[in-house]
Amino acid sequence: MASERPGRKAKPAADTAINEEPERIQKLLARAGVGSRREIEGWMESGRLIVNGEPAVPGQKATVSDSFELDGKRLDVAAAAVTVRRVLIYNKPEGEVTTRKDPEGRPTVFDRLPRLKDNRWISIGRLDINTTGLVLFTTDGELANRLMHPSSQIDREYAVRVFGEVDDDMIARLMAGVLLEDGMAKFSDISQAGGSGINRWFHVTLLEGRNREVRRLWESQGVRVSRLKRVRYGPVFLPSRLTLGKWEELDQKAVDTLSKTVGLASVDIPQKTPDEQAAHERQRRKSPGGGGKKPGTRRWDVSDTKPARSGGSDKARGGAGKPQRGTGRPRKSHSDK
């Protein structure tokens, strides 16, 4: 793991990024891992969030020294005092919801993650219960917000199996833009990835993360998505060795690359406590893709360059559906796993 690499001296957390200036409440609380900025803004609008005994208002600033209460319960914001930036990649299986707690009692993506003592994992975007694949988690609320914000234009790539007839005109419409119930939407890239007849695989790319957007775009054309898997988020690819339900932690170089993508300076990954390291090692040994790696071998697919854009179907590019090397795309077709 990143903090275990020999030869690198980790700086004390207090020497990395200390936050002392007043800042917007939703930014401060998001960095503390209390909730997303959108959730926190909702708490403020409904009068649920109290700061120093008074209801919080939009635009209000605060520091970690202030008192915060949500629905009468004191919030611990100590984690926001220092920026701790750790990142996990997780291969989500079907049947899990991307939420911390589910009122229906369904399993969540947080159930399998390693426990932290003084921080909490924040999911970077969501996948619906029937979608599998890459989910990123971080302890840094600012990194999470920037990676999810539409202004950052972070592309997400999905492998999708479509049931129905797909022709060049349909692909052109999906690339040009389709009016959905919540506005115009489109794919920034579509490429063939195997299959035949009315069961075909494609790789599609989006520059935003609206609810069920991939499925709704295809369904607007009268075809159905039978399988959907996220394989990339920005520069981070889902490695084939990471089996369903397993996670890996990104090393310093990979986290720095991801941070640079959204204009954030590097922050040293803190050393784990002995208890954390022992617990994480036990979980990593159980992972089919986590153990047995020699120090120095590449364990994550993180690119420091933007993926090439095709701007259309394979036919329009003159290709034959061949995947680009190193993108994690299938050579012929996807399995149903």
N, C-alpha and C positions, 0 to 999 in steps of 0.2 A: 504494500500500500504506500501511498505517497509519503506519509509522515515517517515511514520506516526505512526510507532509502538511505543507505550509508553515505556518509560524506557531506550531507546537507545539515547545517545547523539551523534549527527552527528558532526564529525570534520569539521572545515572550509575547503573549497576546497583547500586553499593554503597550508594546513598541510598534504595533502594526497600524491600527486605525482606530484611534480613540475619538468618540463622538461627544462633544461637550456643548456645542452651540445649540440654541433653540431651533427646532425644526417642526415642520408640519406634523400634527399628531398622527395622521394616518401613515406617514412615512416612518416615524419613530416606532409605532406599534407593529408595523409590518416587519421591520427589521428585528424586532424582538420575537417575531414568530407568533404573535397573538392572532393574527388573521391577515387576509389580503387587504390591500388598500380599499378595494371596492366594498368589502364587508365592513371595514371600519367606518367608511363614509356613511354606510347605511345605519350603523349604530348611532352615529352622530345625528343624522337626520331624524331618527326616531326618538332621540332623547335618552337612549340607553347608556351612553358613555358619559361618565362624570369625571371631571378633572379638577382636583383640588376643591371638591365639594360643589362645583358648579357644572351644569350641562356643557359639554364640549360643542363648539360651533365650527362650521367649515372655515378653513383658513387659519384656525388657531394654531399657535406653536407652543411647544413644551420641551422639557428635557427629561432625562431619566430620573431626576431628583423630584419631579412632580408626582402626585398621587393619582392613580387611575383606577376607576371602578366600572365594571360592566354588570348591569343588572344587580347592583349591590355587592358584587364580589370583587375583591381587590385583585388587580392584575400585576403580575411580576414582569417588569420591563428591564430588569438588570442586564439581560442578554443584549440589549440595544446599546449599552455603554461602549462596547468594543465590537468592531466588525469581525465576526468569525465566518470565514467563507470556506465551507466544505461542500462538495457536490457528489451525489450518488447517481448512477444510472441503474434503472430497474426495468426488467422485462415483465410487463404486466400480463397476466393471463386473463382469459374471459371469466366473468363472474365476480370480479372485484370492482368496487366503486372508488373513484378518486376523491375521497373525502375523509376527514379525520374520524368522524363518527357518523354512522348511518342509522337513522331512526327505525329502519326495517331490520336491523341486525345483520345485514349482509357483510361479508368480509371486505375490508378496505385495503388499499395499497400500503397504508401505514403499518398494517399488522406485522409484516415481515421485515420491516426496516430495523437496523441496529438502534439501540436506545442511546440517547445522549443525556448527559448529566445536567448541563447548564444551558443547552440550546434545544431547538426543536427543528425537525425537518419541514420544509415548505415545498409543496409540489409546484413545479413550473408547468402550468397548463394542466388540462385534464383529458382523460380518455373516457368514453362512455363504457358502460358495463360490458358490452359485447365487442369492444375493440381491444386488441392486444398490442404489445410492443413497448417502445421506449417511453419511459417517463423519467424526467430529471427531478431531483430533489436537492435543495440547498439549505444551508443554515442562514444565508444572507438574504434578507428581504429585499434589499435594493437590487441585487442581482436578479432575483426572481421577477421583480416588477419590470425591470428593463427587458428581460428576455420575453415577457408576455405582452408588453405594450405594443399596440399596432404601429406606433411611430418608429420602432426599432427595425421593422421589416425583417424579422427573423423567419426564415422559411422552414416549414415542416414537410417532411416527405413521408408518404404512405405507400405501402404495397396494398393493392385493392383487387379483389376478384369480383368481376362484374358478371351478372347473369342477364343475358339479353344481347341483342344485336347492337354492335357499336361500329359506326362508320366514320369516315373522315369529316363529314359535315357535323356530326355530333361532337367530335373532338374540337372542331373549330369553334362551335358555339360555347363549349365549356371553357375554352381559352379566351374567348372574346368577352364573356360575362353573361350571367343568367340572373334574372330578377327572382330572388327568393322572398319569403315573407318578411325578412328583416333587412332587405336591401340587396344591392347587386353583389354578386360573388363570382369568382372565377378561379381556375387553376393557373398558376404561373408556368407550369410545365406538365406535360403528359407524355409518357413513353410506354411502349408495349413491353411486357415482361413475361410472355409465355402464354400457354393455353391455346385452345382452338374452339371453333364453333361458337356456341353462346355462353361458354364458360372461359373467360379470358382474364389474365392478370395484367395490371397496369401499375406503373409508378406515377404518382401524382404529387404535385407540390403546391402548398398554400403559403401565403404570406400573412396569415392571420389564424386565429383559433376559435372561430365561432362554434356554437353548439351543433354537433353532428353535421358540420358543413360538408365534409366529403360525401357522406351518404346522401344528403339533401341535394347536392349538385347532380350526382348521377341519377337520383330518383326523378329529378326535374325533366330528365330526358327519356323517362319511361323504362329504365332498366333498374335492376336491383343489385345492391352490394351484398354479396354473400360472405365475404371475408374482408377484414380490414385490420391492418397492422402498421403502426408507426415505426419507421426504420431510421429516421434522422430528425434531429431538432437542431437547427443551425449547423454548427460545425461538428456536432457529436453524432456519430453513427451507432446503431445497435450492433454490437459484435455477435457473430454467429455462435461463439462459445458460451454466451450468456443465455442459459436456458430459462424457460418460463418460471416466474416466481423467484428468480435470483437477482441479486444486486452486486455491484462493484463500486468502489469509491475511486473517483478520478484523482490522479496524481497532480503535483504542483504545475507541471507544464500544461496539462490538459485544462486545469481550472484557469490558468492564466490566459490560455487561448480563448476560452469561453468568455472570460471577463473582458478581454480586449474587443471582442465582437460587439459589445454594447458600451464601449468607452469607459470601462472601469479599470483603475490601476490594480496592479498585483497586490494581493494580501497573502502573507505566508500562512499555510495551513498549520494549525497548532498541533503540537504533539498530543497524542492520546494519553489519558490516564492509564495506569496499569490495568485497572478493571475493564476499561473500554477496550483496550488493545486485546486482552484475553478473550473478551466476549466476541469481538469482531473476528478474531482469528478462528474461533470455534465455528462461527457461521460461515466464514470463508472456506474453511476446510470441507464443510458439508456441500458447498456449491460445486457442481461438476466442472465449472469453468474457473473456479477461484483458486484451487490448490495446485501445487506441483509446478508453479512457474518459477523460472530462474530469475534472480535479480537482474534488472536491466532490460528484460524483454518487454516488448511493447504489448500492453494489455488493453488499451482503449483505442478506438478509432475516432480520433479527434483531428480535424483538418484545420490548418491555419489559413486556408484560402477558401473563398466562396466556391461552391460547386458550380460547374459550368451550366449555363442555361441553354436549353435547346430551342425554346420558342415554338414548339409544335410537335406533331406526331412524328413517328419514325419514318413514315412514308415521306413526309414533307422534308425531312432532313436527309433523305436518301439512304437511311440506314435500314437494318433488317431486324430491329428489336434487340440488338446486342447491348447488354448492360455495360456501363463504364466500369473499368477495373478499379477496385478499391472502394466502391460505394456500398458494398454489401448487397448488391442486387443479385437475383438468381441468374444462373446461366441458362436454364431452360424454363423451368416453371417452379412455382411454389408448392410446397406440401401444405396440408391442412393443419399442421401443428401450430 
